[in-house]
């Protein structure tokens, strides 16, 4: 806080801490040293002369600025900082090459990077930034080259390390999909998305729905379009079949976030805005479920039918346990067309 807000009147107190605090309290020692270094020299000079890894406090603060880590506890950020490898890059170092699938993800912590490609104008990227993250997780090639414009510091993670981190920490998975759903969802867009498979879904719901038919139905949800047959079976296992009866409530405005797939029937959604109808073949609340936001609407069944429900907590628990499913769902979201805002 002293460094961030420029409260340099407290500099003597920081010097006192350095002189008298137990040196075994390393987090405090390195943070105090970094703050005083910033007071005494310009940022570019400090980067040039500071050859040690960035202090854990600074690292945790930079990571907090990334949506992926936004909901992670401070203790967990320090654990990640302690377990990860920092790399100090010279000016002009290539971090990611255009046309190659990145084997390493770079979390830019200090310095700047220039992104270039054959089709786009150069772009300057500053910290904090996740470089090559989407491509590495999806297994895709990079559409641009990334090079440091000066001395830069990154936290380098292999794809396997990233997947292990996601498997070990559900909050990271939540942060990942909160960011992805925010990017995919246009401001003011409808909470309903059509699958275009209304006829097929209605046919599946004619005589109830058996487990194998759940898999067929879930394939119509764009997020799951890249999931393998094996992973779809796991998704089907956490998917609840909900009979809908006219006049009954399907969910309330404060219900926990969930993805609903209406197979047949009709649902009326009411809130502060205009009333919205969801019919067979429609998905309700998918982005809310991924981002953790409540739909904020009350759903009342207008016409008898069947719906499928995937609770958010169960979905993220499953994603944390199954790295392949996590990668496949991520790839499905990367290929979603951005919807137009509701009018």
N, C-alpha and C positions, 0 to 999 in steps of 0.2 A: 504493500500500500504506500509506503514511503516513496519508493521508486516511481510507482505508477502515477501518483498524484503530485510528485515534486515537493514533498514535505521535507526539504533539506534542512530546516531548522532542527530536525531530529538527528542530523548526522552525528553530533557528539554522542548521542545515546547509542547509535549503531556502533561507533568506535569503542564505546565502553563494553558493548556486548562482545565484540571481537577480542577485547583484551581480557575479559573475565569469564566468558562463558566456557564451559567444558568443551574442549575441541572434539570430544567424542560425539557431541551433538552436531553432526556434520551438516544436516539440513540447514540449521540456523547459521552455522559458520559460513557456508558457501553463499547463502542468500544475502547475508550481510556484506560479504566481500563484493558480490556482484553489484549491490546497490551503491556502495561507495565508489566502485569503479565507474559506474554510470555518472555519478555526480562529478567526478574529477576529470573525465575526458569525453569527447563526443562519441556517439554510438559507433561510428565507423572505426574509430581508433580502438575502442573497447573490443570490437569484434576481431580486429587485427592482432591484438596483444593477448586476448583471453584464449589460451590454448587448451584449457581444461574443458571437460564436458559442461554444458549449460547446467546451472544449479537445478536441483530437482524441483524447487519451488517455481522457478521460471518455466521449466518444462511442463509441470502440471498446469500452470496458468495458460500456456500456449495450447496444450491439448484441450483444455476446457473450452477454448474458442472454436473447436471443431464440433459440428453437430453430432458426429459419431460418439463423442465423449461427453456430450452436454448433460446427460442424466447420470453419469458415473460419479460415485462418491469420491471425495478428496483422498481418502485412504487408498482407494483403488487406483486413482491417478498416480499416486506416489509409488504404488506397487509396480505399475506399468513402467514408470520412469526408471525404477531401479533395475527392472528385468530387461530393459531394451538397450539397444546399441545406438549411440549417437555417432554420426560421421560428420567431420568437418571437411567441406569441399572447397577446393581452390576455384578461383574464377574460371569460367568456361568449361567446367566439368559437365559431362553429359549424364543426366540422371535417368532419362528414358529416351529411347530412340524411336522415331516415327516408323511405323510399320512392323514393330516388334512387340511381342507380348511381354509385358514387364514381369520379371521374376521377383522383383523387389518393389515394395511400396515405400515411398519416401514421405514422411510427415514433415513438412517444412516448418522449422521452428524459428530460424533466424536467417536474415538475408533475403534475397529475391531471386526469382527464376524467370527466364524468358522462354515462352512457349512459341514455337514456330512450326509451320506446316507449309506444304506446297500450295494450299488453297486459301489460307487465312493470313491476315496481318499478324505480326508479332504481338504477343500479349505478355505484360509483366504480371507476375504472380507474387504476392507477398505473404508473409506468415500470419496466422497459421493456415496451412493448406495440405490436403491429402492428395499427393501426386501419384497417379497410376492406380489409385484405389479401385475405381470401378472396373477398369480393364483387367486388373489382376484377379479380382473376385469373380468376374464373369468369364475369364479366360479369353479375352479379346485382345487384338493388337491395338497399339496406341495410334491415334490419328494425328499426333504431333510429337515433336521432339522437345525435350525440356532440358535447358542448360542453365547453370548458375551464372548470374551477371556479375557477381562478386563473391567474396567469401560467404559461404552459407553453411548452416547446420541443419541436418535432417535426422529424424529418427527412422532408421531403416528396418523394415520388417519384410521377411519373405512371405509369400502367399500362405505357406503352411503355418507360419507363426501367427499370421492374422486370423486364419481359420481356427487355430487353437485358442486364441484370445476370445474370439466370438463364441466358441463352444464353452469356454470356462466362465463367461460373464453374460448373463441374459440381458443386463442393462446395455451392453454394447450393441446387442442385436436390436434392442428397442430403439436405441439412438440411430442406428443405421437405417431402419425402415421408417422412422419418423422423418428423417431427412429426405429419403427417397419419395415418400408419399407427398411431402410438401412440394417437392419439385414437380411431381406428376400432376398434382391437383391444381387447377386454375382457381384464383380467388373468386369466391361466389359461385362456384360450380355446384351442380345438383349432387345430392348424396346418393343418387341412383345412377347406375351405369347399366346399359342394355348389353346383353351378351350376344344378341342376334341368333340365339338358339331356342327361342320360345317354343317352337313346335316340337323339337326333339325333347326338351325338358318336360313338356306337358305329357308326352308319350311315356316317358320314364315314370311319371307320377301317377299314371292311370290306376294301377293296382297296388299302390304303395311303392316303396323303394327298397331294394335289397342292397347289400354292401357293394357288389360289383357295379350296380347302377349309380351308386354314390360317386364312384371313381369317374364314370362317364359324365356325370353332371358337373363335378368339380373341374373337369378339363375345360369347361366353358368359361371359367373365371380367368381373365387374362394373366393375373399374377402367377397362376399355376400352369401356364401354357407350356413352360419348358421343363416341368417336373417329369421324371422318369416313371415308369409303371410301378417300380418298387416304392418310390417315394410317394406316389399318389395313394398307394395302399395305406401308408402311414397317415397321410392327411385324412383319408376316409375314416380311419379309426377314431379320430378326434372330432369328426363331424356329426352333429346331432340332427336327427330328423324331427321336425316340429310340425304336427298336424295343425292346420289353421281352421278355426271355426268362426263363421261370420258373427260379428258383434263382440268378439273377444279381443283383448289387448295382446299384441305380439311383443312389444317392448315399450318402455317409458323413456322419457327424455334423459333420465339419469341412469339408465341401465348401463352396465359395463360394456365397453366397446366390443363389438363382434362383427363378423362378416356374415351377411344373410344372403342366401340365394333363393329367390322365389321360383319354385318349379311350376306351380299352378295356383290359381286363385288371384285375389287382388287385395292390396293393403293400402290404407289411407295414411299418409304421413302428415302430421300437423305440428306446427310450431309458431314462431313469430311471423313467418312469411306466409306466402300462399300455400294452400293445401296441395300436396303432391301425391300422385297415384303410382304405386309399384305393382306391376303385373308379372305373370309368368315369364321367365327369361331375364328378369331384372336382378341386379346385385344392389344391396343396400348397405351403406356404411363401410365399404371396403377400405377406403383411405383413412377413415376415422379409426378403424380397428388397427391399422398398421402404425398410425401416428400416436394412438393412445387417447385421442379426443373422443368425447361423447358425441353421438349424432345430434343430440339436442332436439330431437323430435319424438313425438308419441306416435306409435304405429298401431292402428286398429284394423282388424281384418274385416273387409267388406264382402268378400266372396270366399267360400270354402276352398281350401287347397292344401298344399304341402310346401314347406320351406326347409332349407338346410341352414344350420348355424355353426360357425366356427368361432369359439371364444378366443379373444386375443391372448389371454394368458396361456391357454393351452397351446396355441399356435407358436408362441415364442419359446415356450418350453421345448416343443418339438424341434424348432429350428436350432436351438442350442445343442440338442442331442444329435442332430443329423446334419453335418457340414455339407453333404451333397445337396440336400434339400434347400439349405440356406443359399447355396450358390445358384441353384436352379430358380428359386423364387426371385432372387436378386436379378438374374438375367431376364426373367419375365417382366419385371418392373422396368428394367432399362429399355425395353422395347415397347413400352406403353405409349400410345400417342397422347400428347397433352390435350385434355379436353378443353373446349371453349367455355368461357364463363357463362353462367346462367343469365338470362335476360328476363 
